[in-house]
C-alpha cells in the first residue's frame, strides 16, 4: 500500500490507522501520544512466546556461571 515495490504493498489497517489516531489525539506530532500508543499495543499483545524461552535460557546461563548462590537474606 505505501510502497512502490509490488511485493511490499500489503494492507495493514492497524499499522496504517494507529499513527493517524495518535496524530488526532495529540493534535500535533507530539511523540508522547505515539509512545503511549506503542506501549498500549505492547501491553495488549504481550511478549512473544519465544521471549519466555529466551529468558529461561538467560537465567540458566547466569546461574551456571554465577555458582547459583542466593543473595544474602533469602
C-alpha positions in Angstrom: 0.0 0.0 0.0 2.7 2.5 0.9 5.5 1.1 -1.3 6.4 1.2 -4.9 7.5 -2.5 -4.8 4.6 -4.8 -5.6 5.8 -7.4 -3.1 5.7 -4.9 -0.3 2.2 -3.5 -1.0 0.2 -5.0 1.8 -2.9 -3.8 3.5 -2.3 -3.5 7.3 -5.2 -1.4 8.6 -3.9 -1.2 12.2 -0.5 -0.2 11.2 -2.0 2.5 8.9 -4.6 3.7 11.3 -2.6 3.9 14.5 -0.3 6.8 13.5 -3.3 8.7 12.2 -5.2 8.2 15.5 -2.1 9.2 17.5 -1.8 12.4 15.5 -5.6 13.1 16.0 -5.4 12.6 19.8 -2.3 14.7 20.2 -3.4 17.4 17.8 0.3 17.5 16.6 3.3 15.4 16.1 3.9 15.2 19.9 5.8 12.0 20.4 4.1 11.3 23.8 1.0 10.0 22.1 3.0 7.9 19.7 4.9 6.3 22.6 1.7 5.7 24.6 0.1 4.0 21.7 3.2 1.7 21.2 3.1 0.9 24.9 -0.6 0.2 24.8 -0.1 -2.2 21.9 2.8 -3.9 23.6 0.6 -4.5 26.7 -2.3 -5.7 24.7 -0.3 -8.2 22.6 2.1 -9.2 25.3 5.6 -10.7 24.8 6.1 -13.3 22.1 6.3 -16.9 23.2 10.0 -17.0 22.3 10.7 -14.4 24.9 9.9 -16.8 27.8 12.3 -19.4 26.4 15.0 -16.8 25.9 14.5 -15.5 29.5 14.7 -19.0 30.9 17.9 -19.7 28.9 19.5 -16.5 30.1 18.6 -17.3 33.7 20.0 -20.8 33.4 23.2 -19.5 31.9 23.6 -16.8 34.5 23.0 -19.3 37.3 25.5 -21.7 35.9 28.2 -19.0 35.6 27.5 -17.4 39.0 27.6 -20.5 41.1 23.8 -20.3 41.8 24.4 -18.5 45.0 21.3 -16.9 46.5 21.6 -13.3 47.6 22.0 -12.8 51.4 18.8 -12.6 53.4 16.8 -15.0 51.3 
